[in-house]
Amino acid sequence: MLIAIALGASGALQRIKPPAPQLIIIGLVIAMLAAYATNARFREWLRELDLRALIALHLTRFVGFYFLCLYRKGQLPRAFAIPAGWGDIVIAIFALVLLVAWSRVGRQRGALLLWNALGLLDILFVVADAAKQALGDPTSMAALLRLPLSLLVTFLVPLIIGSHLLIFARLRIRK
C-alpha cells in the first residue's frame, strides 16, 4: 500500500498511457495468483480468512459515488462514470446486505455466487471501459491516475479481482 501511495504522490502514474494502467492491474493480479500458488503460508492464511472479511473489502466500491461526483464536475466522462459508478454502488450495497444479513442470506452459497459473479463482471467491465475511454481520450481518465483514485489502479482493483477469484475458489471447496 505504501508503494501505491508513493507512486500516486510522485505523479509517475499521470505520465503513463493506456493500456498501461490495465497492464499494472493485470500484473498485480498475476503476482497475487503466483503468491497464492507458490506460498503455502499465504495460501493457508487466505483459506482461513473469514469470507465476511473478503466481502467487506467490497464496501470500498461505494467509490462509485465519487465517480458520479467527478462526472458532475466534468472530471470523468459520462460514458465511464455512470455505468462504473452505479455498478460499483450496486455491488457495494449487495455486499452490505450480505454482511448485515449474514445468518439469513450471506451463508447461502447461491447468494454468494450470484453476488460474486456480478461483482467480478462489473469490475472487469470497469477496467475495460476505463481503457476504452482512455484510448479515445487519455485526458478523460486523468482523475484515475491521481491520488486518491490512483490507489484503484495500484492497489484496490487488483485486490478486488483477487478477492473475487478467491471467493469462487472457496465456494467451490465449500460445496
C-alpha angles and dihedrals in degrees: 000000000000090000090050091051092046091050091050093046093048093059090231092126091056089065097055122099130215132307089026094088090053091047089053090053093047091047093051092048090050090049090053091048090049091050089050092049097045107031113070093189093052091045092050092047090053092047090053095046112112110253088228089065090054091048092046089059086069092063083082085072088081079090081095088085088059090051088055091048091050090050090053089051091050093247098115127037118253091233089063105029100051100050094033093044097047093040091055092045092052092049091048091050091049089050090051091051091050091051098044093045095036096138093052105028112006096064092053108105093210093055091047092048092049094048092044094050092047091045094051092046090049095051092046089050090050092051092047093045092049088054092048093050093045093049089054094045117000093194091058091072098040091115089067091060097052127074129300095023093043085075087070091064098039101036124357105047093051089049091049093050091045091049091053090052091047092049090052090051092048093048091049090055093043096061 
